[in-house]
Amino acid sequence: MNDKLKQLYKTVILKHNNAPFHYEKKEGAAHQLEAYNPLCGDRFNLFVELKEGIIESIHFHGYGCAISKASTSVLVKNLEGKTMKQALALCDKFQQVVSPDGTVTNELEEFEAFAAAKDFPGRLTCATLSWEVVQSFLVEKD
């Protein structure tokens, strides 16, 4: 892992773990998704409001390791206000960045930070957990 990725990893993961974006329960949300990894115990509930094909709001709450919490925070931050098509494209881009066969792009620095998960296969699921759940939800709703 190069020094830039190491620094991004530390900065982004720590920032989003310590002060996650939209970290709150929204019990009345139209859509409530559960991201759960039984192997490590990470569990997040995502609260999604769609309006006319746009993710009007998205929040999350739960617990997990720093990587899964930070990754979910980045997801929420980047998908809010996006159309479902834009959100799916961002989910695909994130998956490409963290995939062992994927490439790191210079488009979204926060995504690049999770490219370091490639070097730790046991942590890859932590990085992708909430992304995969939201991606499946969006495909189903599309």
N, C-alpha and C positions, 0 to 999 in steps of 0.2 A: 504494500500500500504506500503510495507516495505521500510526501509531507503535506501537500495541499489537502488531500483527502482526509488525512489524519486530523488536521486542524478543523476542517469543515465538520467532520464527524463529531469531534469534541464540542465545538461551538453550537451547532444546530441541535444535536441530541440533548445537550445540557440545557440549552435555552428552552426548548419545547417540553422537556421533562419537568423542569422547575416552574415554568409559567405557560402551561398548555393553552392553546387557542380554543375558545368556546367550550371550556371544560365545565359543563353543568348539565344537570338532568333537565329534560324538557318532556315531562311525562305526558303532556297532551299532544305531542307531535303526531302528525298523521301516519308517519312510518317510523317504527322502532326496529332497528336491526341489532343483532347480537353477533359480535366477533369473539369467538372463544377458541382458545388453543388448549385442549385437555392435557397435552404433554407438559406444558410449563405453567398452566394456570392463568395465563393472560386472558382477561375478559373485559370487553368494552361494550357498552350499549351506545348506539348511534341514533340520534333523533333527527329525522329528516323531514323537511317541509318542501314539497314541490308545488309550483304554481305555473301553469301553462308551459310545462316542459323545462322550467328553470329551477335549480336548487335555490330556493328562496332563503332557507336557513339550514344549517347542519351543526349539531352540537354532539358532544360525547361525554361519557362518564364511565368510570370503572377503574380497573387496576391492572397493572402489568409491569414488566421490566421497563427500564428507561427507553430502550429502542422501540418497543411497541407503543408506548405512550407518546413518545416524540413523533413517531411515524403517523399515528392517528391524528395528532395535532396538526401536522403538516397537511395531511389529507383534508381535514376540515377547513383549514385556512385557505387552501388552494381550490376547493370545489365550490365553496359558497358563492352564489351569484352566477354560476356557470350554467349553460344549457346542458341537458343530459348528454348531448353529443360531445360538447367540449369536455365535460367531466369524464366521459368514457375515454376520450383521447388522452387526458391527463393520467388516468389510471393505467392505460397502456404504456405511456411514457415512463411512469414510475416503475412498472414491472420490467421494462427494458433496462432501466438504469441498474436495478438491483439483481437482475438475472445473471447467473454465472456466465452465460453466453452473450449477455447484453453489452451495450456500450454506454459510456458516460458521455452525456451531452453537456454543453455549456449553457443550456437554456435556463434551467432552474437550479440555482445553487443549493437550495434546500434538498432537492432530490439527489444531487450529487453526493451529499453527505452520507446517504444510505448505501451508496455504491460500495462502501467499505464492508457491508454485510456479506459481500461475495467471499471475502476472506475468512468468514466465520459461518460455515454452512448451517450450524445449529441456530444461528441468529437470523437467518434469512426469513423464516416463518414469522419471527417477531416483527420484522420490517414490513412484511406484506399482509399480515393478518387482516387488518381493517380495510385495506385497499381491495383485497379480493372479495370481501363481503359486500362492499359498496358497489364494486364493479358488477357482481352478479345481480344485485338489486336493480341497477340501472339497465342492464341487459334485459331483465325480466319486464321492466316497466316500459321499455322502448317499443 
